[in-house]
Amino acid sequence: MAITFGTIPKVVRRVQGGTLRVGNTRVSLDSVVYAFNRGEDAVEIQRNFDTLSLAEIHAAIAYYLHNKEKVDKYLAKRASDFEKRRAESRLHPDHISREMLLARKK
């Protein structure tokens, strides 16, 4: 007979707009995965995202490793969408560059 001690909270949730967030925080799964793929361990990741517990970080990494193909496709699409938006914003006549903002400030 198996004894259940508790359950693991939902590790990843999808919010409006499609972004995957870790636990009940605003930290994106993207951020944790990129840090993990750079070679950071859970403690280093927690230093940068102190709203996450070590358990949430380990769970997010496990989620990534278990769903690597799907998460990698998700990350590639997010990167592609970001590049498209960035290119479009440069073409938009209302685009204000950093240099323009600094010039206004002076």
N, C-alpha and C positions, 0 to 999 in steps of 0.2 A: 504494500500500500504506500502510495506516494504522499508525502506530507508537503503541503504548500505553505511557505513562510510568508509570502507576500507577492506582489506583482511588480513588474517594471512599468513605470509610467510611460506614456507615449513619448517616444524619443524624438520623432520628427513630425511636424505638422505643416500643412500647406496653408498659407494665408492668401488673402485676396491679392490677385496679381500673379499667383503661382509660385511665389518664393517659398522655399522650404526653410523653416525655422527650427531651432533645437529647443526641445522642452517648451516651457512657457516663457521663453525669453525672446528678445528681438534679434538674437545672434543667428545669422544664416548658417545653414549647413555648409554652404559654399566656403565660408570663412574657416570653419573647422577642418574641412577636407583640404583646402589649400595649405593650411598650416601643417597638417599631418603629412601631406605629400612633400612639403619642404623639409621634412625630417624632424619636426617638433614633436616632443612627446606630450602626453596629457597635461603634465604639470606646466610645461612652457605655454601650452595653449591656454590654460586657465589663467596664467599671468596676464595674458592679453585680453581675455574675455572672462573677467571675474564674476560675472553674473551666472556663469555656468558652474555647476559642481563637477568634481572629478568624475562622478558616476555618469552625469549627463554627457561629458566629453567622451568617456569610454564607450558609452552606449551609441553616441553619434558615429564614432569611428567604426564600431561593430556594424552599425546600420550601413555605413558606406561600404565596408568590405563585403558584407552579405549581398548588397545590391549594386556592386561596383559598376557593372555595365550600364544599368539604368541611370545611376547618379552621374557617371561620366558623360552620358548623352545629355542629361539635364544641364550639366555645367557647360558643355560645348554650346548648347542652344542659348543659354544665358549670355555667354561671352559673345556669340554671334549677334544676338539682339542688342547688346550693349554697343557693339561696334557700329551697327546700323543706326542706332539712336544718336551716337556721337557724330557720325558722318552727316546725318540729317540736321543736327543742331548747328553744324558749321555752315550749312547752306542756307539756313533760315535767316531772313533779314533782321530778326530781332535778337539774334545771338550776340551776347555781350561777352567779350573775352576778358581774361584776367587783366590784361594790359589796359583795357578800356576802364575797368573798375578802378584800377590803381591810378589812372590818369584823372578820373573823376574825383578821387579822394584828395588829390593834390589841389 
